[in-house]
Amino acid sequence: MTIRMSTQPVVLLDGDAASPSDILGHKGHGIDAMRRSGLPVPPAFCITTEVGARYRTAPKATMDAVWPDVLDGIRTLEAATSRTFGSGPRPLLVSVRSGAAVSMPGMMDTLLDLGFTDTVEDALARERTAEFARDTRQRFSSWYQRIVGTEPPDDPYRQLRAAIEAVFASWGSPRAAAYRAHHGIDDRGGTAAVVQAMAFGNVNANSGAGVVFSRNPMTGARAEFGEWLPGGQGDDVVSGTLDVEPIAALRARLPGVYDELIAAARSLERLAADVQEIEFTVEDGTLWLLQTRAAKRSAQAAVRLALQLHHDGLIDEAETLRRVTPSHVEALLQPSLQPETRLAAPLLAQGLPAGPGIASGRAYTEVDAAIDAADRGEDVILVRNHTSPDDIHGMLVARGIVTETGGATSHAAVVSRELGRPAVVGCGSGVAEALAGKMVTVDGSAGEVRDGSLPLAAWSEDNTPELRKLADIARRVSPLRAHTRGDFPRLDRHSEAAVRTALASGQCDVVSATPLLAMLEAIRLNEVS
């Protein structure tokens, strides 16, 4: 069977890749943009989303067709790093990571530290330390067995091919399918696979890994936000299985590296005209950037960040309104927990605020039990030691998320913010057992879990300064200007049908209980038409 590609199947991410993000995937596109800006990024190449899509229908023929190009890519990485894949004295290890055109954080597979043999371990022990070599090989072996399902072979090229196939196959995993269905993402495509030279955060005391945001993705505060784990690799940070340190700890330990990282974050934010989430590794005092993407954010942050970016001159009024969806505004208009109510309820657990908002329900510690309870019509709070991609079905049915371990950049935190679920993470050992079966209220803004289902009080668009500012902008952009009062026809609902009818009748001004929502819907309809 002959497989023909309409685009180059393997693309070097050297800053000159001409392919768009729907071909390179968001990860490959971000790496290429960072390389183009001269930032410190380990060399990498991308096996495109077109290859990933074709792999789904013809796995062997697709891999056979692109394999010579993959080998050329490895030779390019060897030349760029002055290292050799699969042998010493300076071995090259690589990561193989997924990267769909639309970011799907944690939903597909990744393998790190790939390329080990006994010879490679000996060479790394001589180059660094025996402890580093053992630790890195153990990490690789554990990852490989979990993702590929077998013991890793001695041939590093067989490891590489199996890893690429596992990444492509993970597009069809139940968790990825559930994520796409929830977000309305087209199921027919595929993921790219990015092969990148490893940078090691587990070398010594001046090494580590972390995630930094150019601005706070939970509150929208104009300040850097992130976490850092000395001696760790990237998955240690995002998995939520280990307790991490705030990004300020990196500034205290390695101030020069911190300054370089923050300068890069600000530069990338200006280039993208959006708040960035950046994964990084520090290897023996040297900074390496591994990935950048538009940050997943809470509804509150989405509104504040859109207004900030407009104020900073990075986006115009129309783009400001595109950055805020009706669901963001609806989330902000949900009833909130008043201080006197909150303080009167017993505090059951406290951790890091990871997903703003309030949710009440019964605590369940097992995903299947949570799903069954939700099917019965119960309001569910999912409480876990930590969440993994396999927990996505439970997270989708839960009203709120609580974890014992992990930080604000862990899997639980990132996915909860994107799903709009209130979340509290890092509450400490034993919390899941202590909360199991209880009716609780999760306050994802305060980082608290309180006893009982607590009553909430509602706000309106007029009570939030940010929403008033957005409404002022919307009245200058929207084909339908909506007001809280005035001598205009009344729009009883902000639904698509109601707004479409108003536009079709030639109305320019209306009175609405939710003016901003009505105008956002009118703008959306105007752009679609």
Buried (B, 14 or more C-beta within 10 A) or exposed (E): EEBEBEBBBBBBBBBEBEBEBBBBBBBBBBBBBBBBBEBBBBBBBBBBBBBBBBBBEBEEBBBEBBBEBBBEBBEBBBEBBEBBBBBBEBBBBBBBBBBBBBBBBBBBBBBBBBBBBEBBBBBBBEBBEEEBBEBBBEBBBEBBEEBBEEEBBEEBBEBBBBBBBBBBBBBBBEBBBBBBEBEEBEEEBBBBBBBBBBBBBBBBEBBBBBBBBBBBBBBBBEEBBBBBBBBBBBBBBBBBBBEBBBBEBBBEBBEEBBEBBBEBBBBBBEBBBBBBBBBBBBBEBBBBBBBBBBBBBBBBBBBBBBBBBBEEEBBBBEBBBBBBBBEBBBBBBBEBBEEEBBEEBEEBBBBBBBBBBBBBBBBBBBBEBBBBBBEEEBBBBBBBBBBBBEBBBBBBBBBBBBBBBBBBBBBBBBBBBBBBBBBBBBBEEEBBEBBBEBBBBBBBBBBBBBBBBBEBEEEEBEEBEBBEBBBEBBBEBBBBBBBEEEEBEEBEBBEBEBBBEBBEEEBEBBBBBBBBBBBBBBBBBBEEE
